[in-house]
Amino acid sequence: MIPGMNPRKMAQMMKRMGIQQVEIPATEVIIRTPDKELIITDPQVSKVNMMGQETLQIVGDIHEREISTEPDISEDDIKTVMEQANVSEEDARKALEENKGDLAASIMSLQN
């Protein structure tokens, strides 16, 4: 809002301009990107609708967290690929890493 302006007058002016604003009672906002998460704690979230275009305004404390891009490969997955493709543990692990943990794609790549 504009400092020093009466909130009631501001709301009336926004209504005349076709702008609607709604406060959203959020406790946390998380924005995910391919390599990290932005976590906004104690947020103040406003949804603004201006002539059919909706936007969100978020204010709060921002914290960043890195996301691991390595797939979770379990020992069971490695054993399955080893047995199905009849390969060594090293080859099975390498295939799973290359195929981002996808069992079927790993087995197929080793059989070709």
N, CA, C and O of each residue as an XYZ file, in Angstrom:
448
protein
N       0.830     -1.190      0.000
C       0.000      0.000      0.000
C       0.875      1.253      0.000
O       2.088      1.180      0.195
N       0.251      2.376     -0.217
C       0.954      3.649     -0.252
C       1.013      4.197      1.172
O      -0.020      4.336      1.826
N       2.226      4.510      1.659
C       2.348      5.026      3.026
C       1.566      6.322      3.209
O       1.560      7.191      2.337
N       0.913      6.433      4.349
C       0.178      7.645      4.681
C      -1.206      7.735      4.074
O      -1.933      8.692      4.343
N      -1.592      6.759      3.258
C      -2.916      6.784      2.638
C      -3.880      5.947      3.464
O      -3.524      4.878      3.959
N      -5.072      6.432      3.602
C      -6.115      5.732      4.347
C      -6.411      4.406      3.639
O      -6.759      4.411      2.458
N      -6.279      3.251      4.347
C      -6.521      1.945      3.713
C      -7.910      1.824      3.103
O      -8.076      1.163      2.078
N      -8.917      2.457      3.722
C     -10.278      2.394      3.198
C     -10.379      3.125      1.859
O     -11.010      2.632      0.924
N      -9.752      4.307      1.772
C      -9.761      5.065      0.518
C      -8.986      4.315     -0.561
O      -9.370      4.315     -1.731
N      -7.892      3.676     -0.152
C      -7.096      2.905     -1.099
C      -7.928      1.761     -1.665
O      -7.893      1.503     -2.868
N      -8.682      1.068     -0.798
C      -9.525     -0.046     -1.245
C     -10.603      0.450     -2.213
O     -10.885     -0.211     -3.213
N     -11.209      1.613     -1.923
C     -12.228      2.174     -2.803
C     -11.643      2.541     -4.167
O     -12.254      2.298     -5.208
N     -10.444      3.133     -4.139
C      -9.794      3.530     -5.385
C      -9.448      2.293     -6.230
O      -9.633      2.299     -7.447
N      -8.954      1.252     -5.588
C      -8.612      0.017     -6.292
C      -9.867     -0.613     -6.898
O      -9.826     -1.129     -8.015
N     -10.976     -0.572     -6.164
C     -12.229     -1.142     -6.663
C     -12.702     -0.398     -7.907
O     -13.156     -1.022     -8.866
N     -12.600      0.929     -7.898
C     -12.989      1.722     -9.061
C     -12.120      1.408    -10.276
O     -12.593      1.474    -11.411
N     -10.857      1.069    -10.047
C      -9.939      0.751    -11.139
C     -10.052     -0.710    -11.575
O      -9.356     -1.133    -12.498
N     -10.919     -1.481    -10.924
C     -11.103     -2.880    -11.298
C     -10.047     -3.797    -10.710
O      -9.783     -4.875    -11.243
N      -9.450     -3.373     -9.621
C      -8.409     -4.175     -8.978
C      -8.982     -4.784     -7.701
O      -9.519     -4.083     -6.844
N      -8.853     -6.102     -7.596
C      -9.294     -6.797     -6.386
C      -8.076     -7.414     -5.713
O      -7.237     -8.025     -6.375
N      -7.981     -7.254     -4.398
C      -6.852     -7.818     -3.652
C      -7.380     -8.654     -2.498
O      -8.255     -8.226     -1.745
N      -6.823     -9.866     -2.374
C      -7.225    -10.781     -1.310
C      -5.962    -11.240     -0.587
O      -4.982    -11.631     -1.220
N      -5.995    -11.189      0.730
C      -4.869    -11.686      1.526
C      -5.029    -13.195      1.684
O      -6.125    -13.677      1.966
N      -3.945    -13.938      1.504
C      -3.959    -15.394      1.642
C      -3.235    -15.747      2.937
O      -2.084    -15.353      3.124
N      -3.894    -16.490      3.841
C      -3.278    -16.812      5.136
C      -2.258    -17.961      5.031
O      -2.508    -19.062      5.521
N      -1.122    -17.700      4.398
C      -0.090    -18.719      4.201
C       0.841    -18.768      5.412
O       1.057    -17.762      6.087
N       1.385    -19.949      5.671
C       2.362    -20.109      6.753
C       3.769    -20.274      6.202
O       4.745    -19.998      6.900
N       3.884    -20.726      4.943
C       5.181    -20.900      4.300
C       4.957    -20.955      2.797
O       3.945    -21.482      2.335
N       5.905    -20.410      2.027
C       5.839    -20.449      0.569
C       7.135    -21.071      0.080
O       8.221    -20.676      0.505
N       7.018    -22.058     -0.825
C       8.192    -22.718     -1.377
C       8.161    -22.553     -2.895
O       7.176    -22.888     -3.552
N       9.259    -22.030     -3.435
C       9.412    -21.888     -4.881
C      10.543    -22.822     -5.288
O      11.668    -22.681     -4.809
N      10.248    -23.779     -6.174
C      11.251    -24.759     -6.603
C      11.781    -24.395     -7.981
O      11.017    -24.127     -8.909
N      13.094    -24.391     -8.094
C      13.762    -24.227     -9.376
C      14.503    -25.538     -9.630
O      14.541    -26.390     -8.742
N      15.091    -25.726    -10.808
C      15.767    -27.003    -11.073
C      16.888    -27.348    -10.097
O      17.162    -28.527     -9.872
N      17.543    -26.337     -9.509
C      18.685    -26.643     -8.656
C      18.572    -26.176     -7.213
O      19.458    -26.464     -6.409
N      17.492    -25.454     -6.857
C      17.347    -25.010     -5.470
C      15.889    -24.730     -5.135
O      15.024    -24.683     -6.010
N      15.644    -24.546     -3.849
C      14.328    -24.154     -3.351
C      14.470    -22.825     -2.637
O      15.425    -22.610     -1.890
N      13.518    -21.935     -2.868
C      13.432    -20.692     -2.117
C      12.299    -20.875     -1.124
O      11.148    -21.072     -1.513
N      12.627    -20.812      0.156
C      11.627    -21.010      1.203
C      11.376    -19.662      1.855
O      12.299    -19.028      2.365
N      10.128    -19.229      1.837
C       9.759    -17.938      2.404
C       8.942    -18.215      3.661
O       7.827    -18.733      3.597
N       9.523    -17.856      4.807
C       8.848    -18.077      6.089
C       8.199    -16.773      6.542
O       8.593    -15.688      6.115
N       7.206    -16.895      7.405
C       6.419    -15.756      7.885
C       5.953    -14.880      6.721
O       6.151    -13.665      6.748
N       5.332    -15.487      5.693
C       4.973    -14.702      4.508
C       3.695    -13.889      4.680
O       2.794    -14.249      5.438
N       3.653    -12.796      3.956
C       2.426    -12.039      3.761
C       2.133    -12.183      2.272
O       2.863    -11.650      1.436
N       1.063    -12.903      1.943
C       0.761    -13.207      0.548
C      -0.528    -12.488      0.143
O      -1.564    -12.618      0.794
N      -0.434    -11.733     -0.940
C      -1.594    -11.031     -1.481
C      -1.821    -11.503     -2.910
O      -0.890    -11.551     -3.714
N      -3.073    -11.852     -3.221
C      -3.451    -12.197     -4.590
C      -4.176    -10.988     -5.161
O      -5.178    -10.531     -4.611
N      -3.659    -10.478     -6.269
C      -4.219     -9.285     -6.884
C      -4.784     -9.665     -8.250
O      -4.094    -10.268     -9.072
N      -6.049     -9.305     -8.483
C      -6.699     -9.542     -9.765
C      -6.943     -8.184    -10.404
O      -7.749     -7.390     -9.918
N      -6.229     -7.925    -11.510
C      -6.373     -6.659    -12.205
C      -6.802     -6.960    -13.630
O      -6.002     -7.425    -14.441
N      -8.058     -6.694    -13.932
C      -8.634     -6.913    -15.259
C      -8.420     -8.349    -15.733
O      -8.051     -8.571    -16.886
N      -8.648     -9.319    -14.860
C      -8.552    -10.726    -15.214
C      -7.160    -11.318    -15.095
O      -7.005    -12.534    -15.207
N      -6.153    -10.504    -14.874
C      -4.774    -10.979    -14.712
C      -4.483    -11.136    -13.222
O      -4.489    -10.157    -12.476
N      -4.225    -12.384    -12.791
C      -3.945    -12.632    -11.379
C      -2.446    -12.667    -11.129
O      -1.696    -13.306    -11.867
N      -2.020    -11.975    -10.084
C      -0.622    -12.007     -9.662
C      -0.578    -12.215     -8.157
O      -1.527    -11.904     -7.437
N       0.554    -12.751     -7.700
C       0.763    -12.928     -6.273
C       1.912    -12.046     -5.834
O       2.928    -11.935     -6.521
N       1.741    -11.423     -4.687
C       2.809    -10.634     -4.095
C       3.160    -11.302     -2.776
O       2.293    -11.515     -1.927
N       4.445    -11.635     -2.606
C       4.885    -12.361     -1.425
C       5.980    -11.553     -0.734
O       6.957    -11.146     -1.361
N       5.802    -11.329      0.558
C       6.793    -10.638      1.361
C       7.094    -11.534      2.553
O       6.176    -12.067      3.176
N       8.381    -11.706      2.880
C       8.743    -12.527      4.026
C      10.236    -12.767      4.090
O      11.005    -12.155      3.349
N      10.648    -13.668      4.986
C      12.058    -14.018      5.149
C      12.408    -15.128      4.169
O      11.796    -16.196      4.195
N      13.402    -14.879      3.293
C      13.757    -15.833      2.238
C      14.988    -16.630      2.638
O      15.998    -16.070      3.064
N      14.885    -17.956      2.492
C      15.993    -18.872      2.749
C      16.159    -19.744      1.509
O      15.173    -20.151      0.893
N      17.421    -20.033      1.140
C      17.684    -20.901     -0.014
C      18.159    -22.258      0.452
O      18.875    -22.381      1.445
N      17.740    -23.289     -0.295
C      18.186    -24.656     -0.013
C      18.526    -25.318     -1.339
O      17.714    -25.331     -2.264
N      19.737    -25.870     -1.425
C      20.171    -26.570     -2.638
C      19.426    -27.894     -2.755
O      19.124    -28.531     -1.746
N      19.132    -28.304     -3.977
C      18.466    -29.573     -4.243
C      19.488    -30.518     -4.854
O      20.216    -30.156     -5.778
N      19.529    -31.719     -4.331
C      20.421    -32.726     -4.895
C      19.871    -33.173     -6.241
O      18.703    -33.546     -6.352
N      20.721    -33.133     -7.267
C      20.288    -33.555     -8.592
C      20.632    -35.017     -8.857
O      20.282    -35.563     -9.904
N      21.312    -35.641     -7.916
C      21.664    -37.054     -8.063
C      20.444    -37.912     -7.732
O      19.774    -37.665     -6.730
N      20.145    -38.919     -8.561
C      19.000    -39.781     -8.262
C      19.306    -40.686     -7.068
O      20.458    -41.055     -6.840
N      18.274    -41.038     -6.317
C      18.426    -41.978     -5.213
C      18.444    -43.385     -5.794
O      17.436    -43.865     -6.313
N      19.594    -44.037     -5.704
C      19.739    -45.381     -6.244
C      19.957    -46.337     -5.080
O      20.957    -46.245     -4.368
N      19.019    -47.250     -4.893
C      19.110    -48.195     -3.779
C      19.885    -49.451     -4.198
O      20.069    -49.730     -5.382
N      20.319    -50.180     -3.201
C      21.025    -51.442     -3.469
C      20.103    -52.439     -4.173
O      20.551    -53.219     -5.012
N      18.814    -52.409     -3.827
C      17.844    -53.289     -4.482
C      17.740    -52.988     -5.977
O      17.635    -53.899     -6.798
N      17.770    -51.687     -6.320
C      17.727    -51.302     -7.735
C      18.953    -51.838     -8.472
O      18.847    -52.358     -9.582
N      20.111    -51.703     -7.838
C      21.355    -52.182     -8.463
C      21.293    -53.694     -8.666
O      21.666    -54.199     -9.724
N      20.821    -54.412     -7.646
C      20.722    -55.883     -7.753
C      19.755    -56.292     -8.857
O      20.012    -57.238     -9.602
N      18.638    -55.569     -8.957
C      17.652    -55.882     -9.992
C      18.251    -55.718    -11.383
O      18.086    -56.585    -12.241
N      18.950    -54.601    -11.605
C      19.562    -54.357    -12.907
C      20.651    -55.400    -13.184
O      20.771    -55.889    -14.307
N      21.447    -55.739    -12.154
C      22.500    -56.748    -12.320
C      21.910    -58.078    -12.780
O      22.420    -58.715    -13.702
N      20.820    -58.486    -12.118
C      20.199    -59.781    -12.432
C      19.519    -59.772    -13.799
O      19.666    -60.719    -14.572
N      18.788    -58.725    -14.095
C      18.024    -58.668    -15.341
C      18.922    -58.507    -16.575
O      18.646    -59.079    -17.630
N      20.003    -57.719    -16.430
C      20.874    -57.458    -17.578
C      22.127    -58.333    -17.566
O      22.923    -58.313    -18.504
N      22.288    -59.112    -16.471
C      23.443    -60.009    -16.333
C      24.769    -59.241    -16.480
O      25.621    -59.577    -17.303
N      24.906    -58.183    -15.637
C      26.106    -57.342    -15.667
C      26.672    -57.195    -14.256
O      26.062    -57.633    -13.280
N      27.839    -56.577    -14.165
C      28.488    -56.365    -12.868
C      27.793    -55.239    -12.100
O      26.998    -54.477    -12.651
N      28.120    -55.164    -10.824
C      27.536    -54.106     -9.984
C      27.942    -52.724    -10.501
O      27.130    -51.799    -10.522
N      29.183    -52.594    -10.910
C      29.684    -51.314    -11.416
C      28.920    -50.873    -12.663
O      28.537    -49.710    -12.783
N      28.701    -51.811    -13.593
C      27.956    -51.488    -14.817
C      26.499    -51.137    -14.508
O      25.932    -50.224    -15.109
N      25.904    -51.864    -13.574
C      24.511    -51.607    -13.194
C      24.380    -50.222    -12.570
O      23.458    -49.476    -12.897
N      25.295    -49.880    -11.678
C      25.260    -48.566    -11.022
C      25.434    -47.442    -12.064
O      24.717    -46.442    -12.035
N      26.385    -47.623    -12.968
C      26.652    -46.618    -13.995
C      25.419    -46.413    -14.883
O      25.066    -45.279    -15.206
N      24.771    -47.508    -15.275
C      23.570    -47.412    -16.117
C      22.441    -46.692    -15.377
O      21.734    -45.875    -15.968
N      22.271    -46.990    -14.099
C      21.225    -46.321    -13.312
C      21.507    -44.829    -13.179
O      20.586    -44.015    -13.249
N      22.763    -44.468    -12.989
C      23.113    -43.051    -12.888
C      22.857    -42.335    -14.211
O      22.337    -41.219    -14.228
N      23.224    -42.979    -15.319
C      23.025    -42.370    -16.640
C      21.546    -42.217    -16.978
O      21.159    -41.281    -17.679
N      20.716    -43.141    -16.477
C      19.279    -43.128    -16.765
C      18.464    -42.533    -15.613
O      17.256    -42.747    -15.517
N      19.145    -41.785    -14.745
C      18.491    -41.057    -13.639
C      17.635    -41.964    -12.767
O      16.551    -41.574    -12.335
N      18.124    -43.178    -12.508
C      17.434    -44.088    -11.604
C      16.313    -44.897    -12.237
O      15.645    -45.662    -11.541
N      16.092    -44.750    -13.529
C      15.025    -45.475    -14.224
C      15.469    -46.918    -14.472
O      16.364    -47.169    -15.279
N      14.828    -47.875    -13.762
C      15.213    -49.280    -13.849
C      15.063    -49.841    -15.266
O      15.992    -50.441    -15.806
N      13.900    -49.643    -15.853
C      13.640    -50.221    -17.185
C      14.604    -49.660    -18.221
O      15.150    -50.414    -19.026
N      14.818    -48.363    -18.212
C      15.728    -47.757    -19.190
C      17.158    -48.250    -18.972
O      17.901    -48.431    -19.936
N      17.547    -48.466    -17.727
C      18.887    -48.952    -17.414
C      19.083    -50.364    -17.944
O      20.110    -50.669    -18.551
N      18.102    -51.220    -17.715
C      18.180    -52.611    -18.185
C      18.214    -52.656    -19.705
O      19.011    -53.386    -20.293
N      17.345    -51.872    -20.339
C      17.300    -51.844    -21.808
C      18.628    -51.360    -22.392
O      19.117    -51.908    -23.380
N      19.207    -50.328    -21.773
C      20.469    -49.796    -22.315
C      21.596    -50.811    -22.199
O      22.493    -50.833    -23.041
N      21.567    -51.645    -21.177
C      22.611    -52.650    -20.993
C      22.397    -53.853    -21.888
O      23.364    -54.532    -22.234
N      21.177    -54.140    -22.271
C      20.895    -55.282    -23.114
C      21.156    -54.989    -24.593
O      21.311    -55.912    -25.393
N      21.203    -53.718    -24.951
C      21.445    -53.342    -26.358
C      22.914    -53.258    -26.652
O      23.301    -52.956    -27.781
